[in-house]
Protein backbone atom coordinates (compact mmCIF):
# COMPACT_ATOMS: atom_id res chain seq x y z
CA UNK A 1 0.00 0.00 0.00
CA UNK A 2 1.37 3.40 -0.93
CA UNK A 3 2.01 6.08 1.62
CA UNK A 4 -0.80 8.18 0.16
CA UNK A 5 -3.30 5.32 0.51
CA UNK A 6 -2.16 4.69 4.08
CA UNK A 7 -2.87 8.34 4.94
CA UNK A 8 -6.33 8.12 3.32
CA UNK A 9 -7.13 4.91 5.24
CA UNK A 10 -5.88 6.48 8.50
CA UNK A 11 -8.00 9.61 8.05
CA UNK A 12 -11.01 7.50 7.08
CA UNK A 13 -10.56 5.50 10.26
CA UNK A 14 -10.48 8.65 12.38
CA UNK A 15 -13.61 9.98 10.68
CA UNK A 16 -15.39 6.66 11.25
CA UNK A 17 -14.43 6.66 14.95
CA UNK A 18 -15.63 10.24 15.36
CA UNK A 19 -18.93 9.36 13.71
CA UNK A 20 -19.37 6.42 16.04
CA UNK A 21 -18.50 8.55 19.04
CA UNK A 22 -20.94 11.21 17.87
CA UNK A 23 -23.64 8.57 17.51
CA UNK A 24 -23.00 7.27 21.03
CA UNK A 25 -23.08 10.79 22.49
CA UNK A 26 -26.28 11.62 20.60
CA UNK A 27 -27.88 8.41 21.84
CA UNK A 28 -26.91 9.17 25.43
CA UNK A 29 -28.24 12.71 25.16
CA UNK A 30 -31.53 11.42 23.81
CA UNK A 31 -31.61 8.74 26.47
CA UNK A 32 -31.02 11.19 29.34
CA UNK A 33 -34.33 12.06 31.01
CA UNK A 34 -35.52 15.65 30.94
CA UNK A 35 -37.50 15.31 34.18
CA UNK A 36 -36.76 13.40 37.36
CA UNK A 37 -40.06 12.79 39.12
CA UNK A 38 -39.51 11.85 42.78
CA UNK A 39 -42.25 10.27 44.89
CA UNK A 40 -41.62 9.33 48.51
CA UNK A 41 -44.28 7.27 50.27
CA UNK A 42 -44.80 6.39 53.90
CA UNK A 43 -47.95 4.30 54.38
CA UNK A 44 -49.71 5.91 51.42
CA UNK A 45 -50.06 2.63 49.53
CA UNK A 46 -53.78 3.27 49.07
CA UNK A 47 -53.05 6.40 47.00
CA UNK A 48 -49.67 5.48 45.48
CA UNK A 49 -50.84 3.73 42.24
CA UNK A 50 -52.76 6.83 41.17
CA UNK A 51 -49.68 9.01 41.70
CA UNK A 52 -47.39 6.62 39.80
CA UNK A 53 -49.83 5.97 36.95
CA UNK A 54 -50.47 9.69 36.45
CA UNK A 55 -46.75 10.08 35.68
CA UNK A 56 -46.48 6.96 33.51
CA UNK A 57 -49.50 8.04 31.45
CA UNK A 58 -48.07 11.48 30.70
CA UNK A 59 -48.33 12.74 27.12
CA UNK A 60 -44.59 13.61 27.35
CA UNK A 61 -42.43 10.58 28.00
CA UNK A 62 -38.82 11.75 28.47
CA UNK A 63 -38.68 11.30 32.23
CA UNK A 64 -37.47 9.00 34.97
CA UNK A 65 -39.57 8.17 38.00
CA UNK A 66 -37.87 7.49 41.33
CA UNK A 67 -40.17 6.03 43.99
CA UNK A 68 -38.94 5.81 47.58
CA UNK A 69 -40.67 3.47 50.03
CA UNK A 70 -39.78 5.18 53.30
CA UNK A 71 -40.18 2.18 55.60
CA UNK A 72 -43.92 1.80 55.06
CA UNK A 73 -45.76 -0.75 57.17
CA UNK A 74 -48.80 -0.99 54.86
CA UNK A 75 -48.97 -2.69 51.44
CA UNK A 76 -46.61 -0.24 49.72
CA UNK A 77 -43.92 -2.89 49.11
CA UNK A 78 -46.44 -5.24 47.51
CA UNK A 79 -47.77 -2.46 45.32
CA UNK A 80 -44.29 -1.48 44.14
CA UNK A 81 -43.60 -5.06 43.00
CA UNK A 82 -46.03 -4.37 40.16
CA UNK A 83 -43.70 -1.65 38.87
CA UNK A 84 -40.27 -3.12 39.60
CA UNK A 85 -39.54 -4.09 35.98
CA UNK A 86 -40.75 -0.85 34.42
CA UNK A 87 -37.94 0.74 32.40
CA UNK A 88 -38.68 4.27 33.63
CA UNK A 89 -38.97 3.48 37.33
CA UNK A 90 -36.26 3.22 39.97
CA UNK A 91 -37.43 1.95 43.35
CA UNK A 92 -35.62 2.70 46.61
CA UNK A 93 -36.68 0.93 49.81
CA UNK A 94 -35.20 1.73 53.21
CA UNK A 95 -36.15 1.97 56.87
CA UNK A 96 -38.18 5.00 57.81
CA UNK A 97 -36.02 8.12 57.57
CA UNK A 98 -38.58 10.81 56.87
CA UNK A 99 -39.62 12.68 53.74
CA UNK A 100 -36.59 14.99 53.61
CA UNK A 101 -33.91 12.30 53.71
CA UNK A 102 -35.87 10.17 51.23
CA UNK A 103 -35.99 13.03 48.76
CA UNK A 104 -32.33 13.88 49.32
CA UNK A 105 -31.35 10.27 48.60
CA UNK A 106 -33.38 10.28 45.37
CA UNK A 107 -31.82 13.58 44.25
CA UNK A 108 -28.36 12.02 44.45
CA UNK A 109 -29.16 9.46 41.78
CA UNK A 110 -31.51 11.57 39.64
CA UNK A 111 -30.28 12.46 36.13
CA UNK A 112 -32.98 14.76 34.78
CA UNK A 113 -32.67 18.45 34.01
CA UNK A 114 -35.51 19.23 36.43
CA UNK A 115 -36.67 17.78 39.75
CA UNK A 116 -40.38 17.44 40.45
CA UNK A 117 -41.35 16.22 43.93
CA UNK A 118 -44.79 14.66 43.73
CA UNK A 119 -46.48 13.61 46.97
CA UNK A 120 -47.64 10.00 47.09
CA UNK A 121 -51.27 11.01 47.78
CA UNK A 122 -51.46 13.48 44.86
CA UNK A 123 -51.25 13.19 41.08
CA UNK A 124 -50.25 15.22 38.02
CA UNK A 125 -52.16 16.30 34.93
CA UNK A 126 -51.72 14.17 31.81
CA UNK A 127 -50.26 17.12 29.86
CA UNK A 128 -48.24 18.60 32.73
CA UNK A 129 -44.81 17.39 31.59
CA UNK A 130 -45.46 18.50 27.99
CA UNK A 131 -46.43 22.00 29.14
CA UNK A 132 -43.39 22.19 31.42
CA UNK A 133 -41.07 20.99 28.64
CA UNK A 134 -42.45 23.59 26.21
CA UNK A 135 -41.99 26.25 28.90
CA UNK A 136 -38.38 25.37 29.75
CA UNK A 137 -36.87 24.20 26.44
CA UNK A 138 -35.96 27.76 25.40
CA UNK A 139 -34.79 29.15 28.74
CA UNK A 140 -33.15 27.50 31.76
CA UNK A 141 -35.47 28.78 34.45
CA UNK A 142 -34.38 27.60 37.89
CA UNK A 143 -37.95 27.29 39.17
CA UNK A 144 -41.21 27.06 37.27
CA UNK A 145 -44.29 27.48 39.46
CA UNK A 146 -47.86 26.69 38.41
CA UNK A 147 -51.41 26.39 39.64
CA UNK A 148 -52.76 23.36 41.49
CA UNK A 149 -56.28 22.06 42.02
CA UNK A 150 -57.53 21.09 45.43
CA UNK A 151 -59.03 17.62 45.75
CA UNK A 152 -61.05 16.16 48.63
CA UNK A 153 -60.35 12.82 50.30
CA UNK A 154 -62.56 10.99 47.77
CA UNK A 155 -60.71 12.42 44.78
CA UNK A 156 -63.37 15.01 43.89
CA UNK A 157 -61.68 18.01 42.25
CA UNK A 158 -62.66 21.19 44.10
CA UNK A 159 -60.83 23.67 41.85
CA UNK A 160 -58.27 26.36 42.53
CA UNK A 161 -58.26 28.79 45.41
CA UNK A 162 -56.24 30.19 48.26
CA UNK A 163 -52.96 28.37 48.67
CA UNK A 164 -53.32 26.76 45.24
CA UNK A 165 -52.85 30.16 43.57
CA UNK A 166 -49.66 32.00 42.64
CA UNK A 167 -48.97 35.46 44.10
CA UNK A 168 -50.74 38.13 42.00
CA UNK A 169 -47.39 39.49 40.79
CA UNK A 170 -46.65 36.19 39.02
CA UNK A 171 -50.23 35.52 38.02
CA UNK A 172 -50.50 38.85 36.20
CA UNK A 173 -47.06 38.65 34.56
CA UNK A 174 -46.72 35.08 33.23
CA UNK A 175 -44.02 36.02 30.69
CA UNK A 176 -41.68 37.61 33.25
CA UNK A 177 -38.78 36.18 35.20
CA UNK A 178 -38.68 36.88 38.93
CA UNK A 179 -35.80 36.75 41.39
CA UNK A 180 -35.40 37.75 45.03
CA UNK A 181 -34.95 41.34 43.83
CA UNK A 182 -38.45 41.45 42.31
CA UNK A 183 -40.24 39.48 45.03
CA UNK A 184 -41.31 41.32 48.15
CA UNK A 185 -41.37 39.72 51.59
CA UNK A 186 -45.16 39.52 51.24
CA UNK A 187 -44.81 37.73 47.86
CA UNK A 188 -42.59 35.12 49.48
CA UNK A 189 -44.79 34.76 52.57
CA UNK A 190 -47.86 34.12 50.41
CA UNK A 191 -46.08 31.81 47.97
CA UNK A 192 -47.40 28.22 47.58
CA UNK A 193 -44.06 26.64 48.51
CA UNK A 194 -45.21 23.00 48.56
CA UNK A 195 -42.74 21.15 46.34
CA UNK A 196 -45.40 19.61 44.12
CA UNK A 197 -46.34 23.10 42.97
CA UNK A 198 -43.06 23.82 41.17
CA UNK A 199 -40.17 22.15 39.42
CA UNK A 200 -36.52 22.88 40.24
CA UNK A 201 -33.55 22.91 37.87
CA UNK A 202 -31.24 20.17 39.07
CA UNK A 203 -27.95 21.93 38.21
CA UNK A 204 -28.89 25.05 40.20
CA UNK A 205 -30.01 22.99 43.20
CA UNK A 206 -26.81 20.94 43.33
CA UNK A 207 -24.49 23.89 42.58
CA UNK A 208 -25.88 25.77 45.57
CA UNK A 209 -25.85 22.72 47.89
CA UNK A 210 -29.59 22.95 48.51
CA UNK A 211 -31.32 20.01 50.15
CA UNK A 212 -34.28 19.30 52.39
CA UNK A 213 -33.64 19.75 56.13
CA UNK A 214 -33.61 16.40 57.90
CA UNK A 215 -36.24 14.98 60.23
CA UNK A 216 -38.66 17.87 60.31
CA UNK A 217 -41.96 18.95 58.79
CA UNK A 218 -42.56 22.07 56.67
CA UNK A 219 -39.32 21.21 54.85
CA UNK A 220 -40.67 22.68 51.60
CA UNK A 221 -40.51 26.20 53.07
CA UNK A 222 -36.76 25.91 53.63
CA UNK A 223 -36.08 24.26 50.25
CA UNK A 224 -37.97 26.93 48.29
CA UNK A 225 -36.64 29.96 50.17
CA UNK A 226 -33.05 28.68 49.94
CA UNK A 227 -33.44 28.62 46.14
CA UNK A 228 -34.91 32.13 46.09
CA UNK A 229 -32.18 33.71 48.22
CA UNK A 230 -29.49 31.86 46.25
CA UNK A 231 -30.67 33.79 43.19
CA UNK A 232 -33.06 31.38 41.44
CA UNK A 233 -34.78 32.66 38.30
CA UNK A 234 -38.49 31.95 38.71
CA UNK A 235 -41.05 31.89 35.93
CA UNK A 236 -44.78 31.21 36.34
CA UNK A 237 -46.89 28.90 34.21
CA UNK A 238 -50.54 29.83 34.56
CA UNK A 239 -51.99 26.35 34.10
CA UNK A 240 -53.22 23.87 36.71
CA UNK A 241 -50.82 20.93 36.48
CA UNK A 242 -51.04 19.30 39.91
CA UNK A 243 -53.87 17.80 41.96
CA UNK A 244 -53.39 18.23 45.71
CA UNK A 245 -55.43 15.93 47.94
CA UNK A 246 -56.67 17.06 51.35
CA UNK A 247 -57.38 14.42 54.00
CA UNK A 248 -57.07 13.96 57.73
CA UNK A 249 -54.05 11.63 57.38
CA UNK A 250 -51.71 14.38 56.17
CA UNK A 251 -48.71 14.61 58.49
CA UNK A 252 -49.12 18.38 58.93
CA UNK A 253 -52.84 18.26 59.79
CA UNK A 254 -52.36 18.85 63.54
CA UNK A 255 -50.10 21.90 63.53
CA UNK A 256 -49.83 22.42 67.32
CA UNK A 257 -48.60 18.83 67.55
CA UNK A 258 -45.66 19.79 65.32
CA UNK A 259 -44.54 22.89 67.19
CA UNK A 260 -41.04 21.39 67.47
CA UNK A 261 -40.80 21.17 63.67
CA UNK A 262 -41.84 24.80 63.37
CA UNK A 263 -39.04 25.82 65.73
CA UNK A 264 -36.49 23.88 63.67
CA UNK A 265 -37.80 25.29 60.38
CA UNK A 266 -37.57 28.83 61.71
CA UNK A 267 -33.91 28.32 62.62
CA UNK A 268 -33.17 26.63 59.27
CA UNK A 269 -34.72 29.55 57.38
CA UNK A 270 -32.75 32.08 59.40
CA UNK A 271 -29.53 30.21 58.75
CA UNK A 272 -30.04 29.68 55.02
CA UNK A 273 -31.49 33.05 54.02
CA UNK A 274 -28.89 34.99 56.02
CA UNK A 275 -26.10 33.30 54.03
CA UNK A 276 -26.65 36.02 51.43
CA UNK A 277 -25.75 39.43 52.97
CA UNK A 278 -26.94 41.33 49.88
CA UNK A 279 -30.50 40.33 50.78
CA UNK A 280 -30.21 40.88 54.54
CA UNK A 281 -33.30 43.06 54.84
CA UNK A 282 -35.59 40.56 53.09
CA UNK A 283 -34.02 37.64 54.95
CA UNK A 284 -34.82 39.38 58.23
CA UNK A 285 -38.36 40.13 57.06
CA UNK A 286 -38.98 36.48 56.14
CA UNK A 287 -37.43 35.22 59.39
CA UNK A 288 -39.55 37.62 61.43
CA UNK A 289 -42.68 36.21 59.75
CA UNK A 290 -41.77 32.71 60.93
CA UNK A 291 -40.78 33.95 64.38
CA UNK A 292 -44.19 35.59 64.74
CA UNK A 293 -45.66 32.25 63.70
CA UNK A 294 -43.83 30.56 66.57
CA UNK A 295 -45.21 33.10 69.04
CA UNK A 296 -48.76 32.52 67.80
CA UNK A 297 -48.38 28.74 67.97
CA UNK A 298 -46.81 29.04 71.42
CA UNK A 299 -49.99 30.65 72.70
CA UNK A 300 -52.06 27.78 71.27
CA UNK A 301 -50.15 25.17 73.22
CA UNK A 302 -51.41 23.64 76.42
CA UNK A 303 -49.04 23.64 79.39
CA UNK A 304 -48.61 19.89 78.97
CA UNK A 305 -47.45 20.28 75.37
CA UNK A 306 -45.08 23.08 76.29
CA UNK A 307 -43.34 20.68 78.66
CA UNK A 308 -43.30 17.99 75.96
CA UNK A 309 -41.36 20.30 73.63
CA UNK A 310 -38.83 21.28 76.28
CA UNK A 311 -35.66 20.03 74.44
CA UNK A 312 -36.61 21.97 71.30
CA UNK A 313 -37.56 25.02 73.34
CA UNK A 314 -34.12 24.91 74.93
CA UNK A 315 -32.52 25.09 71.46
CA UNK A 316 -34.88 27.94 70.60
CA UNK A 317 -33.83 29.80 73.74
CA UNK A 318 -30.17 29.36 72.73
CA UNK A 319 -31.03 30.81 69.31
CA UNK A 320 -32.79 33.79 70.91
CA UNK A 321 -29.84 34.34 73.27
CA UNK A 322 -27.57 34.89 70.27
CA UNK A 323 -29.72 37.70 68.84
CA UNK A 324 -29.14 41.43 69.43
CA UNK A 325 -30.35 43.24 72.54
CA UNK A 326 -33.10 45.42 71.07
CA UNK A 327 -36.86 45.94 71.42
CA UNK A 328 -37.82 43.40 68.75
CA UNK A 329 -35.73 40.52 70.09
CA UNK A 330 -36.50 41.37 73.71
CA UNK A 331 -40.21 41.15 72.91
CA UNK A 332 -39.67 37.82 71.07
CA UNK A 333 -37.78 36.46 74.07
CA UNK A 334 -40.15 37.56 76.83
CA UNK A 335 -42.73 34.74 76.75
CA UNK A 336 -40.10 32.03 76.47
CA UNK A 337 -37.86 33.46 79.17
CA UNK A 338 -40.83 33.62 81.51
CA UNK A 339 -41.49 29.94 80.78
CA UNK A 340 -37.90 28.92 81.49
CA UNK A 341 -37.84 30.95 84.70
CA UNK A 342 -40.93 29.18 86.01
CA UNK A 343 -40.45 26.75 88.89
CA UNK A 344 -42.98 24.41 87.24
CA UNK A 345 -40.59 23.70 84.36
CA UNK A 346 -37.77 22.48 86.61
CA UNK A 347 -38.83 18.79 86.59
CA UNK A 348 -38.58 18.77 82.77
CA UNK A 349 -35.14 20.31 82.55
CA UNK A 350 -32.26 17.99 81.57
CA UNK A 351 -30.50 16.52 84.58
CA UNK A 352 -26.89 17.69 84.90
N, C-alpha and C positions, 0 to 999 in steps of 0.2 A: 504494500500500500504506500502510495506517495505521501510525502510530508503534507501536501495540500489537502489530500483526502483525510489524513489523520486529524488535521485541524478542523475540517468540516464535521467529521464524526464526533469529535470532542465537543464542539459548540452545540451540535444537535443534541448530544447527551445532556448538556447543561440545561438547554431549553426544555427538554423533556422533563427533567427533574424539577425545574421551576414550575412547569405546568402542573405536575403532580402535587407539588407542595401547595400551589395556589388552590387546587381542587380540594385538598384536605382542609386548608384553612377556611375556604368558603363553606365546606360542609359543616365544619365545627361552628362557624358563625351562625349558619342557619339552624343548627341543632341547639344552640344555646338558647335557653328560655328567655323571653322578654319579661315575664312576670314570675315572681316566686310568691305563691299563695301559701300562707302559713296558718294552719288551724291547730290550736291546742285544746284538748278536751279533758276535763276531769268530771266523770260521771254524767256526761251529757250524751250518752249513747242513744237515748231516745230521739234526740234531735240531729245527731251527727250525720246520718245518711243524706238528709236534705241539704246540709251545708256542703258536703263533698260532691253530691250529684249536681248541685247548682254550678259548681266550678267545672266539673267534667263536661257538662252540657253547654258550655259557653260557645257562642258563635265564633269567638277568636280562640285559637287552640295552641298558640305558642306560649305555653306556661309550664311550670312544674308545681306540683302540690305537695307540700310537706305537712304531714299530719302527726302530731305529737300526742300520744296517750300518756297523760301525766299521772300515772299510778291509779287509774280508775278502778273502782271496785264493782262497777256495774257490768254490762255486757259489751263495753266498748271494744275490748280485745277480740271478742267473737265477731263483732261487726266489721272490724278492720281486716279480718281474714278474708273477707269478700273482695277486698281491694289490693291485697298484698302483691298480686302479679300485674297490676296495672302499670303500664310503662311510664306514666306521668306522675305516679305517686311514690313518695318516699315515706315510710312509716318509722317513727321513733317511739320506742316504749321504754319508760323508766319509772322508778319509784317517784311518788309524789314530791315535786319540787316547787310547785307554784307556777302560775301563768308566766311571770317574768322570765324565770330561768328556762322554761320550756321554749319560749320565743327566742331568747338569746341563743340557745343551742341550735335551733333551726336556722337562725340567721347565719351562723358560722358555716353551714354547708350549702346555703342557698346560692344560686348562680345567676338569677335573673337581674335585669336592670332595675326593676322596682320590687319592693316588698309590699305585700298587702296582707294585713293581719285580720283574718276573718274569724269571728267568734263561732264556737261549735254549735250554738243555738240559733244562729242567724243564717242568712243565705244571700247570694248576690244575684243581680239581674242577668238574664241570659246574654244581653248585649253590653254588659258592663266593661268587660275586657276590651272589646272592639272600640268602644267610645274612648276608653283610657289610652289605648294604643294610638288612635287617631289624634288625640290631644297631645301626646308626648313625643310623637315621632319626629316633629320638626323643632322641638326645643326641649332641652334637658331640665325641665322643672324639677326642683328637689322635693316638692310636695304638691300633689293635686288633691284638692278637697272637693266634695260633692254632696248632694242631698241624700238623705236616707228616708225611708218610710217606716213609720212605727207599725208594729204588728202585735196583736194580743197573744195570749198564751195558746190559743187554738189556731193560730196562723192567719187570722183575719187581718187583712191590711187596713190600717186605720188612716193612712195618709201622712203627709208631712206636717210638722208643727213644732214650735218650741225648739228643743235641743236638736232636732233633726235639720234645722235650717242653718245656713251659713250667715255670718255677720253681714249686715246690710251693705257694708263697703264692698265686700266680695260679690254679693248677690247682684248688685247694680253695676258692677264693672267686670264682667266675666272674661274680657279680653286682656285684662291688666295682670301684671306680676306684682306681688306684694312681698315685702320683706319686713323685718322688725322696724325699719325706719318709717314705713307707711302705716303700720298697725299700731293703734293706740293701746293703752293698757286695757281699756274697756273692750276693744275688739278681741284681745287675747283672753280676757276673762269670760266673754260670752261665746268663745269659739267651741264648736263641737269636737272636742279633742279625742274622743273614742277612736281607737286605731282603725276600726272598720270603716271609718268615714273619710279616710284619705289613704293615698299610697305614698311611699317614701322611696326616693332614689337611693339605691343600695350604696353606690360609691360615696355619696355625701355622708350617709349614716356612718359608714365604716371609717372614712377619712377623719371624721370628727369624734371618733370613739364614743358614739352614742349607743346606749343600750337601755334595757328596761331595768329599773331598780329592783333588787331582789327581795323576795318574801314580803311583799306589801301590796295593798290594793291601791286603786287610783293611779296605777303606774303609767297610764296613757298620758296623764297631765304632764308628768316629768319628761317623757319621751318626746312629746310634741313641742313643749316649750324649749327643751334643749336644742332641737332643730331650729326653731325660730331665732333664738339668741345666737346660734352659731352662724346665722346668715342665710338660712334656707330661702330659696326663691319659691314662693307659693303662687299657684294659679288655680282659680276656681273652675269647676265644671258644673254648670247649672242643670244637671240631670239627676234624677233619683236612681242610684245604682246599687243600693244596699238596703236590705230588709232587716230591721233591728227588732228582735222579739223582747217583749216585756213579760216577765213572769215572777212569781214569788221566790223562785229558786236562785235567782241571780245573787252572786256573792256579795254585791254591794247594796242589797235591798235594805238591810238594817244598818243605817249609817252610824248611829250612836255606838253600836257594837264594835265598829271598826275605828274608834277614835284613835287607837294606837297607830293605825296605818296613816291616818290624816296627819298626825304629828310627824311621822317619818317622811311623808311626801312633802310637807312644808319645808323640812330641813333639806331634802334633796333639791327642791326647786330653788331655794336660797343658794345652795352651793353651786348648782349648775348654771343658773342665770347670771350670777355674780362673777363668773369666770371671764366675762366680757365687759371690761371697764367702760368701753365706749357706750354701753347701753345701761349704765348704772342706774339712772333715774327710772327707766322702765322696769328694770329688774327689781328695784325696791318697791315700785308700785304693785307689781305682780305678787311679790312676796308678802306685802302688807295685806293684800286681798286674802291670801291663804291664812295668814296669821289671824285676821279677823274671823275667818271661818272656824279656826280652832277655838277662839273665845266663845263664839256662839254655841258650838258643839259642847264645850265645857259646861255651859250653863244648862244644857239638856241632860247632862249625866246625873244619875242618882249617886248618892254618896258611896254606895256599894261598888258601883262601876269605877268611880274615881280611884278607889283603893285597888281595884283589879288592875288598873293601868299604871300603877305606881312606877315600875321600872322604866316605862316609856316617858312618864312625866318627869322622872329624874333626868333623863337625857334632854328633855325639853328645857328643863330648868338650867342645865349646863349651857345649852344654846343661848338662852336668854341672858345668862350671866356674861356672855362674851360680847353682848351688844352695847352700844354707847349709852352713857348716862344722860338721857334727855327725856322730855315729857312723853314722847310716843312710846319709847321702850319701857319707861317706868310704869306707864298705864298698862302696857301689855303684860308686865311682870306681876302686877299687884295681886290679881286673883290667885295666881299660882303660888306666889310667895306666902300668901295668907294660908293656903292649903298646907304647904310644907311646914309652916310654923305651928300648925295645930297639934295639940297633944294627942288627938285622936288618930293621927297618921303614924305615930311612933311604932305601933305593932307591925306595920307593913313595911317599914324601912329595912333595908338589907342589914343583916347582922354583921358587925365588924369582927 
